[in-house]
């Protein structure tokens, strides 16, 4: 079941990464079988800007970049109330339309 997002919602996106040295926010770290690389996930904090047809949403990063994501992506979820309070400085500010 796809979540119903609205403009202004705070969301978390579990972004997959692949590098030689995972950062401090890396989670679920797995080394490559025959190499020096690691695969891991980083939680990104976004704010929903608009909801598009065809089950797409437009989100904004903290630095102002806009991304289009699928509404039913399993890596995308709405932030819980305590996460909005605890990570309030990691979400982009709510800008008036």
VENURLIN-V13872 format. One record per pair of residues at least 24 apart in sequence whose ideal C-beta (glycine too) atoms are under 10 Angstrom apart, sorted by the first residue. I is the first residue (numbers start at 1). J is the second residue. D is the distance in whole Angstrom. If there is no record, write none. Layout:
# VENURLIN-V13872
I_J_D ; I_J_D
This chain:
# VENURLIN-V13872
1_72_8 ; 2_55_6 ; 2_70_9 ; 2_71_5 ; 2_72_4 ; 2_73_9 ; 2_76_10 ; 3_57_10 ; 3_71_7 ; 3_72_8 ; 3_73_10 ; 3_76_8 ; 3_77_7 ; 3_78_6 ; 4_51_9 ; 4_71_8 ; 4_78_9 ; 5_48_5 ; 5_50_10 ; 5_51_6 ; 5_57_5 ; 5_59_9 ; 5_69_10 ; 5_71_7 ; 5_76_9 ; 5_78_7 ; 6_48_7 ; 6_50_10 ; 6_51_7 ; 6_57_9 ; 6_78_10 ; 7_47_9 ; 7_48_6 ; 7_49_6 ; 7_50_6 ; 7_51_7 ; 7_57_9 ; 7_58_9 ; 7_94_9 ; 7_97_8 ; 8_47_7 ; 8_48_6 ; 8_49_9 ; 8_50_10 ; 8_94_6 ; 8_95_10 ; 8_97_10 ; 9_46_9 ; 9_47_7 ; 9_48_4 ; 9_49_10 ; 9_51_9 ; 9_57_9 ; 9_59_9 ; 9_78_6 ; 9_79_8 ; 9_84_10 ; 9_91_10 ; 10_45_7 ; 10_46_8 ; 10_47_6 ; 10_48_8 ; 10_59_10 ; 10_78_7 ; 10_79_4 ; 10_80_9 ; 10_81_10 ; 10_83_8 ; 10_84_5 ; 10_87_8 ; 10_88_9 ; 10_90_9 ; 10_91_5 ; 10_92_9 ; 10_94_9 ; 11_44_9 ; 11_45_8 ; 11_46_5 ; 11_47_7 ; 11_48_6 ; 11_57_8 ; 11_59_6 ; 11_69_9 ; 11_76_6 ; 11_77_7 ; 11_78_6 ; 11_79_6 ; 11_91_9 ; 12_43_5 ; 12_44_7 ; 12_45_6 ; 12_46_8 ; 12_75_9 ; 12_76_8 ; 12_77_6 ; 12_78_8 ; 12_79_6 ; 12_80_9 ; 12_83_7 ; 12_87_9 ; 12_90_10 ; 12_91_9 ; 13_41_10 ; 13_42_9 ; 13_43_7 ; 13_44_5 ; 13_45_8 ; 13_46_6 ; 13_59_7 ; 13_61_10 ; 13_67_8 ; 13_69_7 ; 13_73_8 ; 13_75_6 ; 13_76_5 ; 13_77_8 ; 14_41_5 ; 14_42_8 ; 14_43_6 ; 14_44_8 ; 14_73_9 ; 14_74_8 ; 14_75_4 ; 14_76_8 ; 14_77_8 ; 15_40_10 ; 15_41_7 ; 15_42_5 ; 15_43_8 ; 15_44_5 ; 15_75_7 ; 16_40_8 ; 16_41_6 ; 16_42_8 ; 16_75_8 ; 17_41_7 ; 17_42_6 ; 25_90_10 ; 41_75_8 ; 43_75_10 ; 43_77_10 ; 43_79_10 ; 43_83_10 ; 43_87_9 ; 43_90_9 ; 44_75_9 ; 44_76_10 ; 44_90_9 ; 45_79_7 ; 45_83_9 ; 45_84_9 ; 45_87_6 ; 45_88_9 ; 45_89_9 ; 45_90_4 ; 45_91_5 ; 45_92_8 ; 46_76_9 ; 46_79_9 ; 46_90_10 ; 46_91_8 ; 46_92_7 ; 47_79_10 ; 47_91_6 ; 47_92_5 ; 47_93_8 ; 47_94_7 ; 47_95_9 ; 48_76_10 ; 48_78_9 ; 49_92_9 ; 49_95_8 ; 49_97_9 ; 50_97_9 ; 59_92_9 ; 60_91_9 ; 60_92_5 ; 60_93_9 ; 60_94_10 ; 60_95_8 ; 61_91_10 ; 61_92_6 ; 62_89_9 ; 62_90_7 ; 62_91_7 ; 62_92_5 ; 62_93_9 ; 63_92_8 ; 64_92_7 ; 64_95_9 ; 65_92_10
